[in-house]
């Protein structure tokens, strides 16, 4: 099954749908790394996957930090805490790689994507 690239320019998604799709894409890339943990070349793939995921969360953190989103204060604070957690977990995975450590990043992305889809 081929999925639509959420970053393509011919996209008619709403902002929340796009955010959800990008988070799902990052989760899928991380999941692929986990499922192919013992394959040759994993280190580069994992580094790319972690970098992509970190970029998404850095952008999200930047947008939420501006305080211009219509989200409630508590939700913004929780997203900022999640972004900080993801940054720390990413650094931990880079220093001490373990397939099990990747699960939490995948689960957070999929849960936030699900919430975004529910709010569309």
LINNORRA-V900682 format. One record per helix or strand of 2 or more residues. SS is the DSSP state (helix for helix, strand for strand). FROM is the first residue (numbers start at 1). LEN is the number of residues. If there is no record, write none. Layout:
ss=SS from=FROM len=LEN
ss=SS from=FROM len=LEN
This chain:
ss=helix from=15 len=21
ss=helix from=42 len=24
ss=helix from=73 len=23
ss=helix from=99 len=20
